[in-house]
Amino acid sequence: MFSKKKKMTKSHSIVVKVTRWYAVHVAIIFLLMFIAAFVVSGKWASYTSRITLAHDTVEQAADLNDFESVDDGTYFAIYGKDKKLERGTLPEGFKENAPISENTVSKISSDGINYYYFDTYNADKQKWVRGIHSVRQISYELKLFLISLAILAPISLIIMALGGIRILNKGFLPIKDVARMAEDITESRDYTKRIDTSYKNSYDETARLAKVFNSMVSSVQANFEKEKQFNQNVSHELRTPLSVIMAESEFGAKYADDLESAKDSLEIIYSQAKLMRDMTEQILELSKIEQFGWSDLERLSLSEIVSEYCREHERKWAESGFKFETKIDSNIWINGHKLMLIRALDNLVSNAIKFSKSEIAIRLKQVDGAAVLTVSDDGIGISSDHLAKIWDRFYQVDKSRNKEVNSGLGLGLSFVREIAELHRAEFKIVSKEGDGTEFCLIFTLC
Ligand code: ADP
């Protein structure tokens, strides 16, 4: 419970952390923009107002007949050659005798107010014309811009943060589901549970994670079921010889009154113990194959392996009375494990010998960039109900019938399947009851 809470808080904190990270950075950017706009606009305002002041004063001086003492916030005054004020209006508190400086914008402070003023001669150079206006930090438009920025920046920051939290929360939803489901499955050990992956408007990357998680749980469930089935089969298969051993030893101990009947019991006990030994050896071997991986394979000639196998068994086959046909294309190379391949081939050929009527064929050919190895017989065949299960461990078609010809344990084809999977080969079976069976392994060429 505690760890659940902790994990939830953690994933939540990622959302908050990411949002906070971006929000703080965007806020800093907004703030810098605001400061920059404020500084630049102040400077720009002062620059333009000085230019405007000089321009308007020169205009006034050009024609004193049209002289206006106040125009659009700027005061104008006319001074005589003796620098005495003759006409015009000065802003309140502005010093009348502020020094004249020709064609230069000067700054002066009067009663706590800063003014720019500009002096220039009139056309016949008999009068001075002075323009004055207060130092305006920023224009109205710039003021509006800065106010808008100051209001809109926090609003857009809030929208951005909320949007970010929403997007991240939605994006993290499949991750939260994966964590929740993993905990759920661990606690309940119920491998049938799945995440509902019908996310609306979710993001591919994380939604894919949930789908991958589901398929991973499916394969865990399949393996779990397989192992469970295998364990049940092993215990079932071992229980039969064990109970025979117990019954026989009890019988021997209680009722065998001569050596002959004691020997009978011991022989039965021996054969059942041998069966158990064979079974455990085969089970061990199966688990050994499972430990092999693709990296344990090497480039080898399948043609040579199959040819060599056939050569070695020719004499034995001739004695069996079956007609053997072998057709092996040369120069077929695959990535493989020699002993495993011989093991698979031997299992298929042994089965063919067990169930064939008269003919057995072993073929290896190259078809469409693949190596196709087939072992076929004209034997009793397998009905379609059994075909899918034939590869399962301990599976035997009609055990009672098999036992007459088949002393196997139902593990041979499991070996073949494991070996095929190790080689990433396809395994197929085509069979018709009464007509015969063809097993086929398809390897990728190397
Ligand atoms: P076993 O070790 O008992 O032979 P396998 O896994 O090799 O076990 O085979 C499983 C069962 O499949 C066999 O018991 C048999 O019933 C059936 N089978 C396998 N190969 C053939 C075949 N060539 N023809 C008919 N039945 C077969």
Boltz pocket constraint, residues with backbone or C-beta under 6 A from the ligand:
constraints:
  - pocket:
      binder: B
      contacts: [[A, 347], [A, 348], [A, 351], [A, 352], [A, 355], [A, 377], [A, 379], [A, 380], [A, 381], [A, 382], [A, 390], [A, 392], [A, 395], [A, 396], [A, 397], [A, 398], [A, 402], [A, 406], [A, 407], [A, 408], [A, 409], [A, 410], [A, 411], [A, 412], [A, 413], [A, 414], [A, 437]]
      max_distance: 6.0
